[in-house]
Amino acid sequence: MTAVLEFKSVSVSYGKNQVLRGVSIDVGVGEWLGVVGPNGAGKSTLLRTVAGAVSYSGSVLVGGAVIDGRSHRDRAKLVAYVPQRPLYPQGMTVFDYVLLGRTPYLGPLAVESQGDISSVWEALDALHLCDFADRDVATLSGGETQRASLARVLAQRAPIVVLDEATASLDVAAQHEVLELIDRLRTERGITVVSAIHDLTAAAQFCGRIALIGEGRVVGVGLPEEVLMERLLGEVFEPSIRVIEVDGATVIVSLRAEETPS
């Protein structure tokens, strides 16, 4: 595997609370790595280190080059980051919101070029949002706002996309649509995706590899069938987890206390 993104002994502390403890993970070119684990495990914090949104020790490398200490503008040319709760400014059109993805490339006067405009229209077209270009982004539905975020990512044209809970708060149908879009864009454009994902069944279906995080440490990294096992999941999740096969697909469910095997 040729690694395009590398975490090398990454640790993060908030005051006296150590959130990440020496995390080391390699991410291959064009793959989708799903980062899973319980709330508070450190998933979001790990993703924020890539964007430079949190101070950390250790190193993060992109394409073999250390990006620690680089400016946000330089990082944004390498990594497109979508936080768990993106801000959708009221009164801003979808077009202008997607245009924000071109910010790392704008000159001192922050005037967009025709190439920037073309990149936005291309991204809107890829996400089927051209008809929404003049809509207020704050009025979109949950699924539509996620598509707008993905369009902004495409306009940014970074080789690595980092998504923190991209399907949070979406219903099942909208979640599946967004995950399918991410996978299609990854396949068609050769981008590398790293995403924190809450739904373990969806992670098994869409992610090529899984990193399981528990209490700030890596519990396991590998193919979904190697990591999403009851033994490993049981180390970090409460209540107990059951992994079953339904029509050839992996389904992961939590058991109620009275259903937990003794």
N, C-alpha and C positions, 0 to 999 in steps of 0.2 A: 504494500500500500504506500502510495506517495502522499505524505502528509502535507496539507496546505495550511492547517491550523494546529498549533501545538500549545498545550498548557503544560508548563514545566514547574512542578512543585509550587503551585499557586495557593497562597493562603491569604485569608482576609479576616480582619478583626474589627468589630464595632465596639470601641472601648475595650472592656475586659472580656467581651463575648467573642470567641473565635468561631467564625461562621464557616470558613473553608480551611481545611487542614492538609496542605501539601498535595493538592490535586494535580495529577499528571494524566493527560488524555491526548491522543493524537486523532485528528480528523482527516480523512482522505479526500482527495480531489473529487468533487461531484457527488459525494455521498450525503445521506441524511442521517445525522446523529440525533437521536432523541434522548434528552436528559430527563430522567424520571426519578421520583422519590417523594416522600411525604412533605407536607407543608413545613417550612423551616429547615429543610435539609441543606439548603444552600444553592438550589438550582438557579434561581434568579440572580443571585450574587455572582455565580460563576459566569453567567452570560454578560453581566455588567462589566466584568473585567475586560472582556474583548472590546467593548465600546469605550473603555477608559472612563466609565462612569463611577468607578469606585477605586480607592487606593488598595494596592495588594503587594505582597512580596512574591518572589518567584518571577517567572517570565511567561509572556504570551508571544508566540511567534506566528507570523503569516508568511508563507512561502519561504520558510527558513530564516527569515529576518526578524529580529526582536523588535516589537512595536512599543515596548514599555517607554513611556515618556514622550511618545509622538503626540502632536497636536490632534485635537478632535477632527480638524479638517483633513489631515493626512490619514487618520484612521478611517474616516468615513469614505475615503476612496477605496479602501480595502474591505471594509465590513459595513454592511447595512444592518442596523439594529432597530428592532421594533419592540418597545417595552410592553409590559403586561397591560398597562392602561395608557395608551397613547392619548395625547391631547388633540382634540378635533375642534379648532377655534371656531366659535360662532361667527357667522358672517363671512367666512372664507369659503370660496368655491372649491369644488373637488379638483378642478384644474390647478388652481393656485396651491392647493395642498400637495398635490403630486409634484408640482414644480419645486417644492422645498427639497425634494430629493436631489436636485441639481446644485444645491447650495455649495457643496465642497468644490465645485468647479468654477464658480462665479469669480470674476475679477474684483479688484478693489472697489469699483463703483456698483457692484452687485447687479449688473444689468445682464439679463439672460440673452443668449445668442439664439439664432435661428435653429442651431443644433440642439440647444436645450429645449426649445419649444417642440421640435420634432421628437425628441426623446420622451417628452410627456405624452404626446399624442400616441406614440407607439405603445407606451405603457398602458394608457387608458384603453386602447384597442385590445391589447392582450388580455385585459381583465374585463372586457365587455362593459366599459364604463364611459364610452364616448358620449352617450346620451345623458350622462349625469354630470358632464363637465361644468355646467353652469349652476348646478345645485349647491346649496349650502351644505358643506360636509357634515355639519352638526345635525342635520335633519335625516341622515341616512340610517337605515336599519343596521342591526348588528353585523349581519353578513356583508352588507354593502360597505360598511366602514372598514371591515377587515380587507375587503377587496381593494379599497382605496389605499390602505396601508401597504398592501402588496404592490400596487401600482407605483407608489412612491419609492419602494425598494427597487423596482425594476428601473425606474428613471435614474436612480442613483448609480446603477451599473457597477456595483461592487461585486467581486467574485465570491464573497462569503455573505450569507444572509443569516442573521441571528434573530430568532423569534421567541419571545417570552410569552408562553401561553396564548398562542395565536387564536385558539378557538374557545377561550374562556367566555362563559356566559352565552354561548351560542346553542341553539337547539340542535338535535341530532342531525337533521338534514343539512342545516347551514354549516355545522362542523365538518361533515363529510365533504361538502362542496369546497370549503376552504382548503382542507387537506389535499383533496384531489388537485386543486389549482396549484398548490405549492409543489406537489410532486411533478405535475406537468411542466411547470416553469423550470424546475430543477433539471428535468430530463432534457427539455428542449434547449435550454441555455447553458447547461453545464455548470450551473452554480452549485456551491456547497451550502448545505442547510444545517444549522444547529438550532434545535428548538427544545425548550422546556415544554413538556406535555403532561397534562394531568391524567388523561384517559389512557390507561395502560393497554386496553384493547386496541385503541386507535394507534398507539405507539407500535404495537406488534404488527399491525397491518401496513403501516406506511414507512416506518423508519428502517433503514438498512442495518443500522447498528444502534445499540442502546447503551447508555451510561447510567447506572443505578447509583444514586447518591444517598447516603444516610449519615446524618449528624456531621455533615461537612467533609465526609470521606467518600472515596470511590469504593463501592461494594463490589461492583462488577462492570466490565465493559466487554461487549461482544455482540454477536448476532442475537436477534430477539429470542430465539429458542435457547440460547446459552445463558441469557441473563434473566429473562422473565420466567423464572422457575419458582415454584412454591418455596423451596428452601431459601433462596436468596431474598425473595420478596418478603418472606417471613422475618428476616433479620431487621427490616426497616419499617414495615407497615403493621399497624394495628387497626382493626382486628385481623384475623387470619385471612389469607388470600388463597383462592382456589383457581388453578389454571386448567381450563377444559378446551376440548376441540369441538367445534360445531361446524359441520359441513366443510371440514378442511381448514377452518379459520380458528385462530387462537382467541379465546374469550377469557377475560380475567375478571373475577368477581370477588367481592369481599363477603365474608360470612357473618351473619348475626351471631351474637354471643352464644345463644342456645344451640346454634348449628355447628359451632366450632368443634371439630373432633377432639376427643380427650386423649 
